[in-house]
Amino acid sequence: MNALVITRPVANMASEKYRDRGKSDEFEHAIDTNIRKLVNSIRSKYLSTNRQITPIDMAEKLRFLALDISSTMGLGQSFGLLSSDQDVKGYASASQKGLLVGAAVMVVGFG
């Protein structure tokens, strides 16, 4: 069985690279901002009362959170999934399909 092993020096080099560029503050800001969007969305759209239960698909919302954080850090702006509370342009469904294909390849093998 082949496995990817990250040795300590490589992990340290990666973290130093980001720290030296000042990226850790940007990453933290991107994460905080998107978590705030998720919390605000839940508070404004999904609060239940004694008379009405409002269901929420947390798996979907957490997928939106992960994609918005990733796009903010990688592209400089989020895809807007949390703000719009829907799968804008099919980004979330495309990532889900990609994960399914990857899982199938791992099960079947490469050749």
KAFENZI-V347344 format. One record per helix or strand of 3 or more residues. SS is the DSSP state (helix for helix, strand for strand). FROM is the first residue (numbers start at 0). LEN is the number of residues. If there is no record, write none. Layout:
# KAFENZI-V347344
ss=(SS/SS)
from=(FROM/FROM)
len=(LEN/LEN)
This chain:
# KAFENZI-V347344
ss=(helix/helix/helix/helix/helix)
from=(7/22/57/80/87)
len=(14/23/18/4/21)
